[in-house]
Amino acid sequence: MLLKLLPEDVSRYWPILKKGVEASMPPTPGSKPDRVNKVLEGLISGKLQCWLSYRSDKPEIIDAMGITGIVDDPIDGSRNLMAYCFYGFVKLSDRFWIEAFAALNKFGLANRCFGLIGFTDHPKVVKMAKAYKGMVRDYVAVPFVQNLNTDGGTSDGRK
């Protein structure tokens, strides 16, 4: 079962949430060391959403967590729900991913989002995205450097 955590409850769960966030954050070039704190600020303010999964027979044990945020694209005007990070503290079943997507789908529709976006190479997530007729593409993330060379990036240390 995947449930959205209320902002006022985030601090109670933060120690375990922090572990999940640190383990599953995307490797974005130029990320600041304080980005975990930025996630916490976003959750407490309600700008980001926290999702928890637990078994109905053991609600005190968290199986998985996720962080999402609504993204309004200033160029094309689209509004999407971005899956920033998801983490399983236990092995997650296919059923979990289906139920998680159903919960995110319901939340996204209620908030006028077109769809779910995110970055992943997790095989189950990629397979499910394709099954739901989603687009699965590579993404590019190249850091800018002060002394860029025009030889294809090799002489400034990039390969």
VMD Tcl script that builds the backbone (N, CA, C; Angstrom):
set m [mol new atoms 477]
animate dup $m
set s [atomselect $m all]
$s set {name element resname resid chain x y z} {
  {N N MET 1 A 0.848 -1.174 0.000}
  {CA C MET 1 A 0.000 0.000 0.000}
  {C C MET 1 A 0.898 1.243 0.000}
  {N N LEU 2 A 0.658 2.167 -0.911}
  {CA C LEU 2 A 1.436 3.398 -1.010}
  {C C LEU 2 A 0.552 4.555 -0.574}
  {N N LEU 3 A 1.004 5.268 0.436}
  {CA C LEU 3 A 0.240 6.398 0.962}
  {C C LEU 3 A 1.087 7.653 0.977}
  {N N LYS 4 A 0.446 8.784 0.730}
  {CA C LYS 4 A 1.127 10.081 0.762}
  {C C LYS 4 A 1.218 10.553 2.208}
  {N N LEU 5 A 2.422 10.884 2.612}
  {CA C LEU 5 A 2.675 11.372 3.961}
  {C C LEU 5 A 2.338 12.855 4.032}
  {N N LEU 6 A 1.698 13.272 5.089}
  {CA C LEU 6 A 1.393 14.692 5.273}
  {C C LEU 6 A 2.664 15.444 5.654}
  {N N PRO 7 A 2.802 16.707 5.212}
  {CA C PRO 7 A 4.004 17.476 5.535}
  {C C PRO 7 A 4.307 17.532 7.035}
  {N N GLU 8 A 3.267 17.616 7.856}
  {CA C GLU 8 A 3.499 17.712 9.303}
  {C C GLU 8 A 3.997 16.402 9.920}
  {N N ASP 9 A 3.953 15.304 9.164}
  {CA C ASP 9 A 4.441 14.019 9.671}
  {C C ASP 9 A 5.844 13.672 9.185}
  {N N VAL 10 A 6.412 14.501 8.317}
  {CA C VAL 10 A 7.711 14.207 7.714}
  {C C VAL 10 A 8.806 14.084 8.770}
  {N N SER 11 A 8.856 14.993 9.728}
  {CA C SER 11 A 9.949 14.974 10.707}
  {C C SER 11 A 9.956 13.678 11.517}
  {N N ARG 12 A 8.796 13.107 11.767}
  {CA C ARG 12 A 8.711 11.857 12.525}
  {C C ARG 12 A 9.397 10.703 11.783}
  {N N TYR 13 A 9.287 10.705 10.462}
  {CA C TYR 13 A 9.857 9.630 9.653}
  {C C TYR 13 A 11.205 9.997 9.028}
  {N N TRP 14 A 11.693 11.205 9.262}
  {CA C TRP 14 A 12.858 11.689 8.544}
  {C C TRP 14 A 14.088 10.787 8.649}
  {N N PRO 15 A 14.429 10.211 9.805}
  {CA C PRO 15 A 15.636 9.373 9.838}
  {C C PRO 15 A 15.625 8.248 8.791}
  {N N ILE 16 A 14.521 7.560 8.633}
  {CA C ILE 16 A 14.462 6.482 7.631}
  {C C ILE 16 A 14.302 7.050 6.224}
  {N N LEU 17 A 13.564 8.146 6.091}
  {CA C LEU 17 A 13.409 8.775 4.779}
  {C C LEU 17 A 14.755 9.254 4.257}
  {N N LYS 18 A 15.551 9.844 5.137}
  {CA C LYS 18 A 16.861 10.363 4.743}
  {C C LYS 18 A 17.728 9.248 4.165}
  {N N LYS 19 A 17.699 8.074 4.792}
  {CA C LYS 19 A 18.476 6.940 4.276}
  {C C LYS 19 A 18.023 6.570 2.864}
  {N N GLY 20 A 16.725 6.529 2.651}
  {CA C GLY 20 A 16.198 6.199 1.337}
  {C C GLY 20 A 16.527 7.250 0.296}
  {N N VAL 21 A 16.438 8.520 0.683}
  {CA C VAL 21 A 16.754 9.618 -0.238}
  {C C VAL 21 A 18.228 9.563 -0.624}
  {N N GLU 22 A 19.109 9.416 0.360}
  {CA C GLU 22 A 20.546 9.376 0.073}
  {C C GLU 22 A 20.913 8.191 -0.821}
  {N N ALA 23 A 20.231 7.076 -0.650}
  {CA C ALA 23 A 20.546 5.875 -1.429}
  {C C ALA 23 A 20.002 5.920 -2.851}
  {N N SER 24 A 19.018 6.772 -3.105}
  {CA C SER 24 A 18.350 6.712 -4.410}
  {C C SER 24 A 18.323 8.015 -5.191}
  {N N MET 25 A 18.999 9.041 -4.700}
  {CA C MET 25 A 18.998 10.315 -5.422}
  {C C MET 25 A 19.663 10.162 -6.780}
  {N N PRO 26 A 19.131 10.831 -7.786}
  {CA C PRO 26 A 19.761 10.748 -9.104}
  {C C PRO 26 A 21.130 11.432 -9.098}
  {N N PRO 27 A 22.090 10.896 -9.865}
  {CA C PRO 27 A 23.431 11.488 -9.913}
  {C C PRO 27 A 23.472 12.689 -10.853}
  {N N THR 28 A 22.941 13.796 -10.400}
  {CA C THR 28 A 22.856 14.990 -11.230}
  {C C THR 28 A 24.165 15.774 -11.164}
  {N N PRO 29 A 24.750 16.139 -12.321}
  {CA C PRO 29 A 25.974 16.936 -12.301}
  {C C PRO 29 A 25.757 18.248 -11.545}
  {N N GLY 30 A 26.732 18.593 -10.724}
  {CA C GLY 30 A 26.670 19.862 -10.009}
  {C C GLY 30 A 25.770 19.852 -8.797}
  {N N SER 31 A 25.318 18.678 -8.381}
  {CA C SER 31 A 24.441 18.612 -7.213}
  {C C SER 31 A 25.150 19.164 -5.991}
  {N N LYS 32 A 24.429 19.896 -5.217}
  {CA C LYS 32 A 24.970 20.507 -4.009}
  {C C LYS 32 A 24.976 19.495 -2.866}
  {N N PRO 33 A 25.942 19.618 -1.960}
  {CA C PRO 33 A 25.991 18.699 -0.821}
  {C C PRO 33 A 24.754 18.786 0.067}
  {N N ASP 34 A 24.085 19.919 0.038}
  {CA C ASP 34 A 22.922 20.096 0.915}
  {C C ASP 34 A 21.608 19.697 0.244}
  {N N ARG 35 A 21.675 18.951 -0.850}
  {CA C ARG 35 A 20.428 18.635 -1.550}
  {C C ARG 35 A 19.503 17.739 -0.739}
  {N N VAL 36 A 20.040 16.953 0.181}
  {CA C VAL 36 A 19.172 16.166 1.059}
  {C C VAL 36 A 18.351 17.113 1.929}
  {N N ASN 37 A 18.987 18.186 2.408}
  {CA C ASN 37 A 18.256 19.183 3.198}
  {C C ASN 37 A 17.215 19.903 2.350}
  {N N LYS 38 A 17.506 20.103 1.077}
  {CA C LYS 38 A 16.531 20.729 0.174}
  {C C LYS 38 A 15.302 19.831 0.011}
  {N N VAL 39 A 15.530 18.526 -0.025}
  {CA C VAL 39 A 14.407 17.588 -0.089}
  {C C VAL 39 A 13.566 17.728 1.177}
  {N N LEU 40 A 14.222 17.757 2.332}
  {CA C LEU 40 A 13.499 17.911 3.597}
  {C C LEU 40 A 12.690 19.204 3.610}
  {N N GLU 41 A 13.302 20.310 3.183}
  {CA C GLU 41 A 12.585 21.593 3.124}
  {C C GLU 41 A 11.362 21.492 2.213}
  {N N GLY 42 A 11.542 20.865 1.053}
  {CA C GLY 42 A 10.433 20.713 0.113}
  {C C GLY 42 A 9.302 19.869 0.672}
  {N N LEU 43 A 9.654 18.834 1.419}
  {CA C LEU 43 A 8.632 17.970 2.018}
  {C C LEU 43 A 7.862 18.692 3.116}
  {N N ILE 44 A 8.586 19.400 3.966}
  {CA C ILE 44 A 7.931 20.105 5.075}
  {C C ILE 44 A 7.047 21.236 4.560}
  {N N SER 45 A 7.492 21.902 3.490}
  {CA C SER 45 A 6.708 23.014 2.937}
  {C C SER 45 A 5.527 22.531 2.092}
  {N N GLY 46 A 5.537 21.265 1.716}
  {CA C GLY 46 A 4.475 20.731 0.869}
  {C C GLY 46 A 4.750 20.879 -0.617}
  {N N LYS 47 A 5.925 21.415 -0.991}
  {CA C LYS 47 A 6.270 21.541 -2.411}
  {C C LYS 47 A 6.621 20.186 -3.021}
  {N N LEU 48 A 7.106 19.281 -2.196}
  {CA C LEU 48 A 7.384 17.911 -2.617}
  {C C LEU 48 A 6.448 16.980 -1.859}
  {N N GLN 49 A 6.249 15.798 -2.413}
  {CA C GLN 49 A 5.392 14.819 -1.771}
  {C C GLN 49 A 6.232 13.603 -1.372}
  {N N CYS 50 A 5.917 13.051 -0.213}
  {CA C CYS 50 A 6.574 11.840 0.257}
  {C C CYS 50 A 5.555 10.713 0.265}
  {N N TRP 51 A 5.958 9.586 -0.265}
  {CA C TRP 51 A 5.103 8.407 -0.353}
  {C C TRP 51 A 5.743 7.281 0.440}
  {N N LEU 52 A 4.938 6.592 1.246}
  {CA C LEU 52 A 5.423 5.463 2.037}
  {C C LEU 52 A 4.644 4.213 1.675}
  {N N SER 53 A 5.330 3.094 1.712}
  {CA C SER 53 A 4.680 1.807 1.496}
  {C C SER 53 A 4.960 0.926 2.698}
  {N N TYR 54 A 3.915 0.289 3.170}
  {CA C TYR 54 A 4.065 -0.649 4.274}
  {C C TYR 54 A 3.022 -1.742 4.119}
  {N N ARG 55 A 3.256 -2.834 4.805}
  {CA C ARG 55 A 2.308 -3.950 4.756}
  {C C ARG 55 A 1.179 -3.696 5.731}
  {N N SER 56 A -0.020 -4.041 5.341}
  {CA C SER 56 A -1.177 -3.803 6.206}
  {C C SER 56 A -1.074 -4.583 7.514}
  {N N ASP 57 A -0.357 -5.720 7.499}
  {CA C ASP 57 A -0.214 -6.496 8.733}
  {C C ASP 57 A 0.881 -5.954 9.648}
  {N N LYS 58 A 1.766 -5.082 9.110}
  {CA C LYS 58 A 2.841 -4.489 9.912}
  {C C LYS 58 A 3.025 -3.023 9.522}
  {N N PRO 59 A 2.073 -2.169 9.885}
  {CA C PRO 59 A 2.148 -0.769 9.454}
  {C C PRO 59 A 3.318 0.012 10.053}
  {N N GLU 60 A 3.959 -0.533 11.072}
  {CA C GLU 60 A 5.092 0.171 11.674}
  {C C GLU 60 A 6.390 -0.044 10.894}
  {N N ILE 61 A 6.380 -0.961 9.931}
  {CA C ILE 61 A 7.573 -1.255 9.138}
  {C C ILE 61 A 7.403 -0.689 7.733}
  {N N ILE 62 A 8.289 0.228 7.369}
  {CA C ILE 62 A 8.238 0.853 6.044}
  {C C ILE 62 A 9.021 -0.012 5.058}
  {N N ASP 63 A 8.358 -0.423 3.986}
  {CA C ASP 63 A 8.990 -1.239 2.949}
  {C C ASP 63 A 9.655 -0.390 1.871}
  {N N ALA 64 A 9.055 0.759 1.572}
  {CA C ALA 64 A 9.568 1.601 0.491}
  {C C ALA 64 A 9.153 3.044 0.719}
  {N N MET 65 A 9.896 3.935 0.084}
  {CA C MET 65 A 9.558 5.354 0.149}
  {C C MET 65 A 9.847 5.985 -1.204}
  {N N GLY 66 A 9.206 7.115 -1.445}
  {CA C GLY 66 A 9.440 7.834 -2.688}
  {C C GLY 66 A 9.197 9.314 -2.505}
  {N N ILE 67 A 9.836 10.095 -3.347}
  {CA C ILE 67 A 9.681 11.549 -3.337}
  {C C ILE 67 A 9.251 11.980 -4.736}
  {N N THR 68 A 8.195 12.771 -4.802}
  {CA C THR 68 A 7.739 13.324 -6.077}
  {C C THR 68 A 7.570 14.831 -5.944}
  {N N GLY 69 A 7.461 15.477 -7.079}
  {CA C GLY 69 A 7.176 16.907 -7.118}
  {C C GLY 69 A 6.459 17.246 -8.411}
  {N N ILE 70 A 5.559 18.190 -8.336}
  {CA C ILE 70 A 4.851 18.639 -9.537}
  {C C ILE 70 A 5.727 19.657 -10.252}
  {N N VAL 71 A 5.941 19.423 -11.554}
  {CA C VAL 71 A 6.821 20.272 -12.357}
  {C C VAL 71 A 6.004 20.938 -13.457}
  {N N ASP 72 A 6.005 22.266 -13.446}
  {CA C ASP 72 A 5.368 23.047 -14.509}
  {C C ASP 72 A 6.465 23.522 -15.449}
  {N N ASP 73 A 6.454 23.028 -16.682}
  {CA C ASP 73 A 7.482 23.382 -17.655}
  {C C ASP 73 A 7.196 24.768 -18.214}
  {N N PRO 74 A 8.129 25.720 -18.036}
  {CA C PRO 74 A 7.882 27.085 -18.508}
  {C C PRO 74 A 7.963 27.242 -20.022}
  {N N ILE 75 A 8.489 26.248 -20.717}
  {CA C ILE 75 A 8.632 26.360 -22.167}
  {C C ILE 75 A 7.412 25.812 -22.895}
  {N N ASP 76 A 7.039 24.574 -22.584}
  {CA C ASP 76 A 5.917 23.991 -23.329}
  {C C ASP 76 A 4.601 24.008 -22.560}
  {N N GLY 77 A 4.630 24.492 -21.332}
  {CA C GLY 77 A 3.401 24.625 -20.556}
  {C C GLY 77 A 2.881 23.330 -19.965}
  {N N SER 78 A 3.642 22.246 -20.107}
  {CA C SER 78 A 3.169 20.970 -19.562}
  {C C SER 78 A 3.311 20.939 -18.045}
  {N N ARG 79 A 2.497 20.120 -17.437}
  {CA C ARG 79 A 2.526 19.921 -15.987}
  {C C ARG 79 A 2.624 18.416 -15.761}
  {N N ASN 80 A 3.676 18.004 -15.085}
  {CA C ASN 80 A 3.910 16.580 -14.861}
  {C C ASN 80 A 4.275 16.310 -13.414}
  {N N LEU 81 A 4.078 15.087 -13.006}
  {CA C LEU 81 A 4.526 14.643 -11.697}
  {C C LEU 81 A 5.881 13.988 -11.896}
  {N N MET 82 A 6.904 14.533 -11.244}
  {CA C MET 82 A 8.248 13.986 -11.385}
  {C C MET 82 A 8.552 13.065 -10.216}
  {N N ALA 83 A 8.928 11.838 -10.555}
  {CA C ALA 83 A 9.396 10.893 -9.547}
  {C C ALA 83 A 10.869 11.200 -9.327}
  {N N TYR 84 A 11.172 11.859 -8.217}
  {CA C TYR 84 A 12.554 12.263 -7.944}
  {C C TYR 84 A 13.378 11.067 -7.492}
  {N N CYS 85 A 12.868 10.334 -6.534}
  {CA C CYS 85 A 13.560 9.125 -6.100}
  {C C CYS 85 A 12.580 8.178 -5.416}
  {N N PHE 86 A 12.813 6.906 -5.612}
  {CA C PHE 86 A 12.063 5.852 -4.928}
  {C C PHE 86 A 13.072 4.838 -4.421}
  {N N TYR 87 A 12.796 4.275 -3.253}
  {CA C TYR 87 A 13.744 3.342 -2.660}
  {C C TYR 87 A 13.005 2.248 -1.912}
  {N N GLY 88 A 13.429 1.010 -2.133}
  {CA C GLY 88 A 12.867 -0.122 -1.410}
  {C C GLY 88 A 13.812 -0.561 -0.312}
  {N N PHE 89 A 13.311 -0.613 0.903}
  {CA C PHE 89 A 14.104 -1.112 2.022}
  {C C PHE 89 A 14.096 -2.639 2.042}
  {N N VAL 90 A 13.183 -3.213 1.266}
  {CA C VAL 90 A 13.079 -4.659 1.078}
  {C C VAL 90 A 12.930 -4.901 -0.422}
  {N N LYS 91 A 13.030 -6.161 -0.845}
  {CA C LYS 91 A 12.797 -6.478 -2.259}
  {C C LYS 91 A 11.330 -6.193 -2.575}
  {N N LEU 92 A 11.100 -5.423 -3.620}
  {CA C LEU 92 A 9.743 -4.996 -3.958}
  {C C LEU 92 A 9.164 -5.867 -5.067}
  {N N SER 93 A 7.940 -6.255 -4.881}
  {CA C SER 93 A 7.265 -7.126 -5.844}
  {C C SER 93 A 6.768 -6.333 -7.052}
  {N N ASP 94 A 6.441 -7.049 -8.106}
  {CA C ASP 94 A 5.820 -6.414 -9.267}
  {C C ASP 94 A 4.510 -5.752 -8.852}
  {N N ARG 95 A 3.803 -6.389 -7.942}
  {CA C ARG 95 A 2.529 -5.848 -7.454}
  {C C ARG 95 A 2.737 -4.471 -6.813}
  {N N PHE 96 A 3.852 -4.304 -6.084}
  {CA C PHE 96 A 4.144 -3.004 -5.472}
  {C C PHE 96 A 4.201 -1.923 -6.541}
  {N N TRP 97 A 4.958 -2.183 -7.618}
  {CA C TRP 97 A 5.140 -1.166 -8.653}
  {C C TRP 97 A 3.815 -0.807 -9.323}
  {N N ILE 98 A 2.959 -1.796 -9.518}
  {CA C ILE 98 A 1.645 -1.542 -10.117}
  {C C ILE 98 A 0.790 -0.685 -9.188}
  {N N GLU 99 A 0.770 -1.039 -7.901}
  {CA C GLU 99 A -0.009 -0.264 -6.930}
  {C C GLU 99 A 0.566 1.139 -6.752}
  {N N ALA 100 A 1.889 1.250 -6.777}
  {CA C ALA 100 A 2.525 2.564 -6.648}
  {C C ALA 100 A 2.141 3.450 -7.826}
  {N N PHE 101 A 2.206 2.892 -9.038}
  {CA C PHE 101 A 1.834 3.689 -10.203}
  {C C PHE 101 A 0.369 4.098 -10.141}
  {N N ALA 102 A -0.488 3.209 -9.677}
  {CA C ALA 102 A -1.915 3.537 -9.560}
  {C C ALA 102 A -2.123 4.705 -8.598}
  {N N ALA 103 A -1.403 4.705 -7.476}
  {CA C ALA 103 A -1.522 5.803 -6.508}
  {C C ALA 103 A -1.000 7.109 -7.098}
  {N N LEU 104 A 0.142 7.043 -7.790}
  {CA C LEU 104 A 0.707 8.250 -8.404}
  {C C LEU 104 A -0.181 8.747 -9.539}
  {N N ASN 105 A -0.770 7.831 -10.293}
  {CA C ASN 105 A -1.693 8.189 -11.365}
  {C C ASN 105 A -2.887 8.963 -10.807}
  {N N LYS 106 A -3.457 8.462 -9.739}
  {CA C LYS 106 A -4.609 9.118 -9.112}
  {C C LYS 106 A -4.229 10.517 -8.607}
  {N N PHE 107 A -3.083 10.622 -7.945}
  {CA C PHE 107 A -2.617 11.911 -7.432}
  {C C PHE 107 A -2.335 12.875 -8.584}
  {N N GLY 108 A -1.656 12.376 -9.627}
  {CA C GLY 108 A -1.335 13.223 -10.772}
  {C C GLY 108 A -2.574 13.764 -11.459}
  {N N LEU 109 A -3.556 12.913 -11.683}
  {CA C LEU 109 A -4.801 13.368 -12.309}
  {C C LEU 109 A -5.506 14.412 -11.449}
  {N N ALA 110 A -5.523 14.197 -10.138}
  {CA C ALA 110 A -6.176 15.146 -9.231}
  {C C ALA 110 A -5.479 16.501 -9.229}
  {N N ASN 111 A -4.195 16.519 -9.626}
  {CA C ASN 111 A -3.425 17.762 -9.649}
  {C C ASN 111 A -3.161 18.258 -11.069}
  {N N ARG 112 A -3.986 17.822 -12.017}
  {CA C ARG 112 A -3.960 18.273 -13.407}
  {C C ARG 112 A -2.611 18.004 -14.102}
  {N N CYS 113 A -1.973 16.905 -13.752}
  {CA C CYS 113 A -0.712 16.530 -14.389}
  {C C CYS 113 A -0.992 15.686 -15.628}
  {N N PHE 114 A -0.150 15.875 -16.645}
  {CA C PHE 114 A -0.266 15.084 -17.868}
  {C C PHE 114 A 0.213 13.656 -17.643}
  {N N GLY 115 A 1.342 13.518 -16.953}
  {CA C GLY 115 A 1.903 12.187 -16.762}
  {C C GLY 115 A 2.986 12.170 -15.712}
  {N N LEU 116 A 3.662 11.044 -15.637}
  {CA C LEU 116 A 4.751 10.825 -14.691}
  {C C LEU 116 A 6.063 10.885 -15.454}
  {N N ILE 117 A 7.013 11.634 -14.930}
  {CA C ILE 117 A 8.338 11.715 -15.535}
  {C C ILE 117 A 9.379 11.370 -14.475}
  {N N GLY 118 A 10.555 10.988 -14.915}
  {CA C GLY 118 A 11.631 10.678 -13.981}
  {C C GLY 118 A 12.815 10.098 -14.726}
  {N N PHE 119 A 13.869 9.850 -13.994}
  {CA C PHE 119 A 15.087 9.275 -14.550}
  {C C PHE 119 A 15.329 7.941 -13.853}
  {N N THR 120 A 15.485 6.879 -14.630}
  {CA C THR 120 A 15.763 5.576 -14.030}
  {C C THR 120 A 16.382 4.642 -15.049}
  {N N ASP 121 A 17.108 3.675 -14.530}
  {CA C ASP 121 A 17.546 2.552 -15.357}
  {C C ASP 121 A 17.139 1.245 -14.669}
  {N N HIS 122 A 16.248 1.346 -13.700}
  {CA C HIS 122 A 15.758 0.170 -12.977}
  {C C HIS 122 A 14.931 -0.683 -13.940}
  {N N PRO 123 A 15.336 -1.929 -14.175}
  {CA C PRO 123 A 14.666 -2.756 -15.190}
  {C C PRO 123 A 13.153 -2.896 -15.006}
  {N N LYS 124 A 12.694 -3.082 -13.768}
  {CA C LYS 124 A 11.248 -3.241 -13.553}
  {C C LYS 124 A 10.493 -1.956 -13.879}
  {N N VAL 125 A 11.075 -0.834 -13.520}
  {CA C VAL 125 A 10.407 0.445 -13.777}
  {C C VAL 125 A 10.370 0.717 -15.277}
  {N N VAL 126 A 11.470 0.451 -15.964}
  {CA C VAL 126 A 11.519 0.638 -17.419}
  {C C VAL 126 A 10.495 -0.269 -18.102}
  {N N LYS 127 A 10.431 -1.533 -17.685}
  {CA C LYS 127 A 9.475 -2.481 -18.266}
  {C C LYS 127 A 8.038 -2.016 -18.039}
  {N N MET 128 A 7.753 -1.550 -16.828}
  {CA C MET 128 A 6.399 -1.099 -16.524}
  {C C MET 128 A 6.050 0.158 -17.314}
  {N N ALA 129 A 7.010 1.082 -17.435}
  {CA C ALA 129 A 6.754 2.300 -18.209}
  {C C ALA 129 A 6.386 1.939 -19.645}
  {N N LYS 130 A 7.095 0.997 -20.213}
  {CA C LYS 130 A 6.788 0.557 -21.577}
  {C C LYS 130 A 5.417 -0.107 -21.641}
  {N N ALA 131 A 5.083 -0.902 -20.628}
  {CA C ALA 131 A 3.777 -1.576 -20.600}
  {C C ALA 131 A 2.632 -0.574 -20.540}
  {N N TYR 132 A 2.863 0.564 -19.890}
  {CA C TYR 132 A 1.846 1.617 -19.802}
  {C C TYR 132 A 1.951 2.609 -20.964}
  {N N LYS 133 A 2.661 2.221 -22.016}
  {CA C LYS 133 A 2.823 3.029 -23.232}
  {C C LYS 133 A 3.591 4.322 -22.978}
  {N N GLY 134 A 4.475 4.281 -21.993}
  {CA C GLY 134 A 5.310 5.443 -21.706}
  {C C GLY 134 A 6.514 5.487 -22.625}
  {N N MET 135 A 7.111 6.649 -22.735}
  {CA C MET 135 A 8.341 6.810 -23.503}
  {C C MET 135 A 9.513 6.500 -22.580}
  {N N VAL 136 A 10.447 5.731 -23.065}
  {CA C VAL 136 A 11.648 5.430 -22.307}
  {C C VAL 136 A 12.819 5.827 -23.188}
  {N N ARG 137 A 13.569 6.814 -22.743}
  {CA C ARG 137 A 14.683 7.347 -23.523}
  {C C ARG 137 A 15.889 7.539 -22.612}
  {N N ASP 138 A 17.053 7.605 -23.234}
  {CA C ASP 138 A 18.245 7.997 -22.489}
  {C C ASP 138 A 18.171 9.486 -22.231}
  {N N TYR 139 A 18.926 9.928 -21.262}
  {CA C TYR 139 A 19.006 11.362 -21.033}
  {C C TYR 139 A 20.469 11.773 -21.026}
  {N N VAL 140 A 20.704 13.028 -21.225}
  {CA C VAL 140 A 22.054 13.569 -21.278}
  {C C VAL 140 A 22.234 14.534 -20.117}
  {N N ALA 141 A 23.354 14.400 -19.422}
  {CA C ALA 141 A 23.693 15.318 -18.340}
  {C C ALA 141 A 25.199 15.546 -18.399}
  {N N VAL 142 A 25.597 16.664 -18.939}
  {CA C VAL 142 A 27.010 16.973 -19.130}
  {C C VAL 142 A 27.356 18.199 -18.295}
  {N N PRO 143 A 28.359 18.092 -17.411}
  {CA C PRO 143 A 28.728 19.259 -16.615}
  {C C PRO 143 A 29.461 20.296 -17.468}
  {N N PHE 144 A 29.235 21.557 -17.186}
  {CA C PHE 144 A 29.982 22.633 -17.829}
  {C C PHE 144 A 31.327 22.783 -17.130}
  {N N VAL 145 A 32.366 23.146 -17.894}
  {CA C VAL 145 A 33.703 23.339 -17.326}
  {C C VAL 145 A 34.227 24.700 -17.742}
  {N N GLN 146 A 35.135 25.249 -16.942}
  {CA C GLN 146 A 35.700 26.570 -17.210}
  {C C GLN 146 A 36.538 26.594 -18.486}
  {N N ASN 147 A 37.394 25.610 -18.657}
  {CA C ASN 147 A 38.316 25.597 -19.792}
  {C C ASN 147 A 37.955 24.476 -20.759}
  {N N LEU 148 A 36.875 24.666 -21.456}
  {CA C LEU 148 A 36.398 23.642 -22.382}
  {C C LEU 148 A 37.316 23.555 -23.591}
  {N N ASN 149 A 37.740 22.356 -23.898}
  {CA C ASN 149 A 38.548 22.122 -25.085}
  {C C ASN 149 A 37.645 21.670 -26.215}
  {N N THR 150 A 38.080 21.920 -27.426}
  {CA C THR 150 A 37.254 21.581 -28.584}
  {C C THR 150 A 37.709 20.293 -29.265}
  {N N ASP 151 A 38.401 19.433 -28.518}
  {CA C ASP 151 A 38.878 18.173 -29.086}
  {C C ASP 151 A 37.986 16.995 -28.705}
  {N N GLY 152 A 36.756 17.270 -28.377}
  {CA C GLY 152 A 35.850 16.188 -27.985}
  {C C GLY 152 A 35.852 15.921 -26.496}
  {N N GLY 153 A 36.492 16.794 -25.735}
  {CA C GLY 153 A 36.455 16.672 -24.287}
  {C C GLY 153 A 37.575 15.870 -23.677}
  {N N THR 154 A 38.502 15.359 -24.504}
  {CA C THR 154 A 39.516 14.475 -23.937}
  {C C THR 154 A 40.633 15.222 -23.216}
  {N N SER 155 A 41.047 16.373 -23.686}
  {CA C SER 155 A 42.183 17.037 -23.048}
  {C C SER 155 A 41.813 17.760 -21.758}
  {N N ASP 156 A 40.529 17.915 -21.465}
  {CA C ASP 156 A 40.186 18.497 -20.162}
  {C C ASP 156 A 39.799 17.401 -19.165}
  {N N GLY 157 A 40.165 16.162 -19.485}
  {CA C GLY 157 A 39.996 15.075 -18.533}
  {C C GLY 157 A 38.750 14.237 -18.715}
  {N N ARG 158 A 37.866 14.644 -19.606}
  {CA C ARG 158 A 36.649 13.845 -19.815}
  {C C ARG 158 A 36.888 12.837 -20.921}
  {N N LYS 159 A 36.341 11.709 -20.775}
  {CA C LYS 159 A 36.473 10.648 -21.791}
  {C C LYS 159 A 35.108 10.304 -22.317}
}
mol reanalyze $m
mol bondsrecalc $m
mol representation Tube
mol addrep $m
